Amino acid sequence: MLATVLDPQAGNAKNRPCVVMEVLDESCFVIAITTSFDASSLTSTQLVVPHRSSNSQMSKIQTGITKPSVVDVRWSATIKNELCKKVGKLPEKLFAAVKQLLVDHSRNIP
């Protein structure tokens, strides 16, 4: 889904792809997807998201992501439902991995 989420470093609001982790009555809890990452040294809070490049023949990629990206569980927000727009879907195994990563990360927060 696309949602306006604040950048954790600069606090800039930007419309960006997110993973919906939980839908509440009038809002949803999301984790942001970003193209700003170092592929050679992913952090313990990041997972690579499948993407479709302009030269790709991978027709089964349904994430809606077109550039190399990661989901980062440190970057979460609660967004009003009406401000969200669905653009794709994560594979079930990746969604489960993101959910587990979020749980693991939450245990490490004092």
RODO-2510 file (C-alpha; in nm, 4 decimals, decimal comma):
residues 110
     n   res          X          Y          Z
     1     m     0,0000     0,0000     0,0000
     2     l     0,1015     0,3603    -0,0383
     3     a     0,0774     0,5918     0,2615
     4     t     0,2254     0,9206     0,3755
     5     v     0,4871     0,8298     0,6371
     6     l     0,7476     1,0463     0,8109
     7     d     1,1109     0,9739     0,7280
     8     p     1,2704     0,8594     1,0581
     9     q     1,5925     1,0564     1,0032
    10     a     1,4706     1,3921     0,8731
    11     g     1,1021     1,3728     0,9625
    12     n     0,9958     1,4533     0,6048
    13     a     0,6479     1,3329     0,5108
    14     k     0,6546     1,1335     0,1875
    15     n     0,4118     0,9028     0,0096
    16     r     0,5869     0,5656     0,0193
    17     p     0,5146     0,1946    -0,0055
    18     c     0,4325     0,0177     0,3219
    19     v     0,3366    -0,3247     0,4514
    20     v     0,0074    -0,3346     0,6415
    21     m     0,0725    -0,5340     0,9572
    22     e    -0,2635    -0,4826     1,1296
    23     v    -0,5938    -0,3234     1,0313
    24     l    -0,7734    -0,1480     1,3155
    25     d    -1,1207     0,0139     1,3157
    26     e    -1,0242     0,3423     1,1514
    27     s    -0,6522     0,3007     1,0938
    28     c    -0,3831     0,0505     1,0110
    29     f    -0,0390    -0,0207     1,1537
    30     v     0,2227    -0,0179     0,8755
    31     i     0,5942    -0,0789     0,8259
    32     a     0,7650     0,1360     0,5626
    33     i     0,9478     0,0056     0,2571
    34     t     1,2551     0,2005     0,1481
    35     t     1,5008     0,2101    -0,1407
    36     s     1,7665     0,3661     0,0866
    37     f     1,9731     0,0720     0,2105
    38     d     2,3118    -0,0941     0,1696
    39     a     2,2587    -0,4311     0,0005
    40     s     2,6010    -0,5510     0,1150
    41     s     2,5202    -0,5011     0,4828
    42     l     2,1520    -0,5318     0,5678
    43     t     2,0698    -0,4617     0,9304
    44     s     1,8929    -0,7112     1,1550
    45     t     1,5729    -0,5077     1,1122
    46     q     1,5610    -0,5213     0,7309
    47     l     1,4302    -0,7740     0,4780
    48     v     1,4611    -0,7492     0,1001
    49     v     1,1314    -0,7029    -0,0855
    50     p     1,0875    -0,8652    -0,4290
    51     h     1,0669    -0,6058    -0,7037
    52     r     1,0038    -0,5894    -1,0748
    53     s     1,2674    -0,3992    -1,2700
    54     s     1,1823    -0,2458    -1,6063
    55     n     1,3846    -0,5216    -1,7768
    56     s     1,2379    -0,8050    -1,5711
    57     q     1,0330    -1,0927    -1,7067
    58     m     0,9147    -1,1865    -1,3537
    59     s     0,5392    -1,1615    -1,4022
    60     k     0,4633    -1,3228    -1,0643
    61     i     0,6008    -1,0315    -0,8615
    62     q     0,2888    -0,8740    -0,7091
    63     t     0,4411    -0,6358    -0,4564
    64     g     0,4034    -0,3311    -0,6811
    65     i     0,7675    -0,2483    -0,6013
    66     t     0,9796    -0,1543    -0,9059
    67     k     1,3200    -0,0817    -0,7452
    68     p     1,5450    -0,2770    -0,5061
    69     s     1,3937    -0,2161    -0,1614
    70     v     1,3767    -0,3381     0,1955
    71     v     1,1105    -0,3352     0,4626
    72     d     1,2580    -0,1983     0,7872
    73     v     1,0690    -0,2818     1,1076
    74     r     1,2196     0,0205     1,2858
    75     w     1,0103     0,2412     1,0581
    76     s     0,6458     0,2049     1,1550
    77     a     0,3390     0,4278     1,1643
    78     t    -0,0329     0,4219     1,2274
    79     i    -0,2226     0,5602     0,9279
    80     k    -0,5915     0,6460     0,8831
    81     n    -0,7512     0,3897     0,6516
    82     e    -0,8809     0,6498     0,4068
    83     l    -0,5255     0,7776     0,3489
    84     c    -0,4025     0,4389     0,2222
    85     k    -0,3950     0,3024    -0,1319
    86     k    -0,3329    -0,0649    -0,2141
    87     v    -0,0612    -0,1189    -0,4774
    88     g     0,0505    -0,4800    -0,4258
    89     k     0,0864    -0,7752    -0,1950
    90     l     0,3791    -0,9428    -0,0218
    91     p     0,4238    -1,3170    -0,0628
    92     e     0,2873    -1,4958     0,2469
    93     k     0,6299    -1,6278     0,3537
    94     l     0,7799    -1,2776     0,3389
    95     f     0,4865    -1,1308     0,5334
    96     a     0,5370    -1,3969     0,8021
    97     a     0,9102    -1,3157     0,8117
    98     v     0,8364    -0,9430     0,8507
    99     k     0,5921    -1,0205     1,1314
   100     q     0,8523    -1,2343     1,3108
   101     l     1,1188    -0,9674     1,2610
   102     l     0,8845    -0,7098     1,4149
   103     v     0,8280    -0,9360     1,7174
   104     d     1,2021    -0,9997     1,7549
   105     h     1,2825    -0,6288     1,7257
   106     s     1,0123    -0,5404     1,9821
   107     r     1,1777    -0,7737     2,2350
   108     n     1,5033    -0,5782     2,2015
   109     i     1,3451    -0,2404     2,2800
   110     p     1,3831    -0,1490     2,6489
***
